[in-house]
Amino acid sequence: MMKKIVLAALSGAALIAGAGSANAATATATSGLTFTVGAACTLTAGAVDLGSYVVGDTVQTYADRQGSINTANVITAGSEAAKTLASVTCPSGTAWSLRIAGAGSVGDFTVNDPSNNAVFSVLPYKRTVGGVAQAGYMSAAGQGATGTGTGAAQIVAGNFITRNATSAQLATALVTGTYTGAATATLTY
């Protein structure tokens, strides 16, 4: 008898469940998702080779070759061609700006001799961006190189010009060895 009661209870539960599903309804809607991936730009910058100098050359020789700016903000172009200061690659249509600056008050930085003695200050000065003339400083906020991405590398070319070099600094003889200076390149897009 025990088996019949159990079966009867299970059969009754099936009837109750079946009765409820006969009245159920369903509805569907389309669901989805969206997300955005921001533009990815790349910056390539490194040590810029400013050529070779010989014993007997002075800071004035450097200024004559690379360019200079005096205290009245008059820029004198150097005799050397612009060097690649950096390369920027951004997706087509992406606006970008590049600033190269040292720790000086206007983004200038010190050039040190092989014994790490400060000799003179320089400013990064742009001449072309992607082959198009765009002259000006690169060190102060709002004065960097600007462009719009093409999907290909855009070369920022220019020179590191002497800044406010005194007569005594310009007369300083260059010594044998490697001169160094440090700046930071910052790409905003």
N, C-alpha and C positions, 0 to 999 in steps of 0.2 A: 504494500500500500504506500509505502514511503516513496517508491519510485513514481507512482502516478501523481502524487502531490507535487513533487519537484518538477515533473514534466508539465504539469498543469500551470505551475507558477511561471515557468519559462515561456510556455505558450502564451500566457496572458501578457507577459512583458513584451513579446514580439508583436502582439496585436496593438498594444498601446503605442509602441514606437512606430509601427506602420501607419497608424491612424494619423500621427502628427506629420509624417513626411508627405502624405498625400496633399496636405494644405500648404507646403513650403513653396516659395517662389525664389527665383534668382535674378540678379541684375548684374551687368558687367559695364565697366568703363575702361578706357584706355589710360594707362599710367605711363610715365617716362621719367627721364632725368635730363638735366643739362649741367654742364660745367665749363669753365673757361680756363684755358691755359694762357698765361701772359707771354708776351714776346720774350724770347731768350736772345740776348745779345752777348757777344764775346768781345773781350778786349785783349789785345796782345801788345805788351810794352816791355821794354827791357833797357839794358845799358845801350846808350847811343855812342857809337864810335865817332869821335870828332876829329879824327885824323892823327897824323904824326907831326911832331914839332922837333926841333933840333936845339942842342945847347947853343945859347946865344939868343934864342927867341925870348920874348917877354910877354907879359899879359897883354900889352898893346898888339903884339903879333896875333894873339888869340882873338882880340876884339876886331882886328882888321879882317880876319878870316870868318868869324862867326857872327859879328855884328855887336852893336852896343846901344845902350840907352843912357842918357845923361840925366842930371838932376832936373833939367827943364823938360823932361819926357820927350826929348828929340831922339828919334831912332836913326842910327846909321847902319845901313845894310852892310853885311860882310861880303867878302868875295866868294865864299864857298856856297855851293848849292845847298838847298834845304835837305835835311836828313829826315829819315823816317823816325818820327817820335813815337808813333803808336799806330795800330791798325784796329778798326772797329768793324764788326760784322753784325748787322741786325736784320731781322726779317723785313721784307719790302714794306714801306710805309711807316715803319716805326721811327719816331723822332728820338734823337739822342743828343747828349752833350757830354763833352770830355773836358776835364780839368786836370792839368798837370801842375803840381805845386810843391814847393818845399816848405820848410818851417819858418821862413822869414816873414816879416810883417806884411809883405805884399805877395807872398807865395814864392819869393825868391829863395835860392839856396846857395850855400857856400861850396866853393870848389876848394878841396884840400890838396896839398902837395903830397909827395910820396911819404913824408914824415908825419902826415896828418895835421899839418899846420894850415889854418885858414888863409887863403891867398886872395880871393875875390868872390863876388856874388854874381850869379846869373839868373836870368828869367827865361822860362820857356816862351818862345815866340812862334806862333803858327804862321805859315805862309800859304799853304794849300790844304784843302780837305777834299779827298776824292778827286784830286786833280784840278779843282776849282779854287781860284784865289779867295782867300779868307784871312787876311792879315790881322794880327792883333795878339795881345797877351793871352796866355792860357792859364795864368796862375790865380788871378783874382776871381771871386765869385761873379758869375754872369759874363765872364770874358773868355770862357773856354771855347773850344771848337764845337761846332754844331753841325748836325746833318740829319738826313732821313735815310733809313735803311733801304738797301737795294737787294739784299740777300747775298751780296758779295762783299768782300773786304774793301773798306774805304780807308785809304792811307792818310794819316794826318802828318804833314811834313812841315818842318821848320828848323829853327836853330835855338841853341841856348846862348842868348846874348848877355854880354857883361852889363851889370847894373850899377850905375853911379860909381864907377871905378875912379879913384883919385889919381892924380898925377903920379904919386908914389907907387900906388898899386900897378898902374900901367907900365911903370918902369921896372917892375920886379922881374928878374930873370927867371925863366923856367929851368928847373933842375931835372936831371935824368931820373926817370921812373914814371909811374902811372899816377895821374891826377884823378880824383874821384869826387862825386857829389851825389846827393840822394834827393829824390822827389817822389811823390805819390801820384799815380794816375787814377782818377776816379771817373767811371762811366755811369751816367744817369740816363735811364730810358723808361 
